[in-house]
Amino acid sequence: MSEEKELTARSHAYLFGVIAKEVIDAYGEQGVEAIAKGVNIYGRQRGKRMAQRTLADGLEPSALNYVAYGEWSAKPGEMDFSIPAKNPDVQFWIKKCPWHDVWQENNFMEKYGHLYCKYVDIALAQGYNPALQFDILSNRGQGDEVCDMRLRGANATEQNEAELAARMEKLGSKAKMPWVYHCAHLYKTMWEVIVASFGYAGLELMQKALYAFGASNGQEAAESILKLMEIDYNAIPPYAGING
């Protein structure tokens, strides 16, 4: 899957920010509800794809495999992220991320950006395996110093952790998708929800958001998103598998 212009996690963050700003500024609380709905659908679709790859490799969509099959990686220096514990729960500890940085830089956080943080990770876990429980104990998007999130019930042993590390090394980047894919997925999902909610006015808002994105990230970047609008984001693209 080629990219006319490289997109990054920061591009994804900015795209969400301008979409949420257009919709919420126009529709207030109704806009908030539509954005929240879109984020939940988007997150569940990503989680579902993670599960599809996990099952294709003959594995169970467990709490530990959730860690292995994430679809994205940030550039060096963009994240301050750790997993300090996997027993009894997988603990995700985040002190820095490109979403928070971009939203702070553009004054998107307070009214718009925090809605992504509030819903996306819970939706991801639900999409991956509805039996998993994902809790957010603190959230930088809502004013906390760190994001402290827990995927409950991993109960990892030393052997489990060693197996996970070996699996992740073998998997490498095979389950990762480029940022143009993630941006297009976000835009398509939000487009569908916003247009369904607000009709032609919603369509105009989504066009304005993409224009704003192009003005900041380049017209080629905006066009690269439109080229991937026909993809079915409920299903994984061709996947060679962990042994492929």
C-alpha positions, 0 to 999 in steps of 0.5 A, spaced: 500 500 500 503 506 497 503 513 500 503 519 496 506 523 502 508 519 509 502 520 514 504 519 521 500 519 528 501 526 528 497 526 522 491 522 525 491 526 531 490 532 527 485 529 522 481 527 528 481 534 531 479 538 525 473 533 524 471 533 532 472 541 531 467 542 525 462 537 528 461 540 535 462 547 533 456 546 529 452 541 533 454 542 540 451 536 544 449 533 538 455 533 535 459 530 541 454 524 541 456 523 534 463 524 535 463 519 540 459 514 536 464 514 531 470 513 535 466 507 538 465 504 531 472 506 529 475 502 535 471 496 535 473 495 527 480 496 529 479 491 535 476 486 530 481 486 525 486 485 531 482 479 533 482 476 525 489 476 525 490 473 532 485 467 530 488 467 523 495 465 527 491 459 531 491 463 537 486 466 542 484 473 543 487 474 550 489 480 554 496 478 552 495 477 545 491 484 545 498 487 546 502 483 540 497 484 535 496 492 535 496 495 528 500 501 529 507 504 532 509 511 533 515 514 530 521 514 535 521 519 540 513 520 539 511 516 545 513 515 552 509 508 553 511 502 558 507 496 560 509 495 567 505 489 569 502 484 566 499 480 572 494 480 574 492 485 569 496 488 563 497 495 565 499 501 560 502 507 562 503 513 558 506 519 559 507 522 552 503 521 546 503 525 539 495 525 540 496 529 546 501 533 543 497 535 537 491 537 541 495 541 546 498 545 540 492 546 536 487 548 542 483 541 540 484 538 547 479 541 552 473 541 547 474 535 542 481 531 543 479 528 549 473 524 546 477 520 542 481 518 549 475 517 552 472 512 548 477 509 543 481 504 547 475 501 551 472 500 544 478 497 541 478 491 547 471 490 546 472 489 538 478 484 540 474 480 545 467 482 548 469 478 554 475 482 556 474 488 561 478 494 559 478 500 564 481 507 564 484 509 571 487 516 569 487 519 562 491 525 560 486 527 555 482 529 561 487 533 565 491 527 569 498 527 569 499 520 565 494 515 562 493 509 566 489 503 563 488 496 565 486 490 561 484 486 566 485 478 568 491 477 564 494 473 570 501 472 566 506 468 568 514 468 567 513 463 561 507 467 558 511 473 558 517 469 555 512 467 550 509 473 548 516 477 547 518 471 542 511 472 539 512 479 538 519 478 535 516 473 530 510 478 528 515 484 527 511 489 523 506 484 520 500 486 523 502 493 523 498 498 518 501 505 515 498 511 517 495 513 511 490 507 512 489 509 519 487 516 517 483 513 511 479 509 516 478 514 521 475 519 516 471 514 512 468 512 519 466 519 521 464 521 515 459 515 515 456 517 522 456 524 521 453 524 514 448 519 517 446 524 523 446 531 519 445 529 512 448 534 507 450 539 512 454 533 515 457 532 508 459 539 508 462 539 515 467 533 513 469 536 507 471 542 511 475 538 516 479 534 510 480 541 507 483 544 514 487 537 514 490 538 507 492 545 509 496 543 515 498 536 512 499 538 504 493 536 499 497 530 497 495 527 504 488 529 503 488 526 497 491 519 499 485 519 504 480 519 499 483 514 495 482 509 501 475 510 502 472 504 498 476 499 503 472 495 508 475 496 514 471 491 518 476 486 514 483 485 514 487 486 508 491 480 505 495 477 511 501 473 510 500 470 518 506 470 523 509 465 519 509 468 513 
